[in-house]
């Protein structure tokens, strides 16, 4: 996902992100603050996914927007 798009629409996308990945807390979302690499890292941390799996999840999420 393009960081510029994610940063620009972060406030609108936070709800969708939380719906899709419910293990992410509001504090996690504050730390991520629209950075796709931070989001991928938190997904790896919270779900125990590989980097590739987290990136694939982000691509799928982006495709469904």
HELIX and SHEET records of a PDB file:
HELIX    1   1 UNK A    3  UNK A    8  1                                   6    
HELIX    2   2 UNK A   10  UNK A   20  1                                  11    
HELIX    3   3 UNK A   26  UNK A   32  1                                   7    
HELIX    4   4 UNK A   36  UNK A   47  1                                  12    
HELIX    5   5 UNK A   51  UNK A   63  1                                  13    
END                                                                             
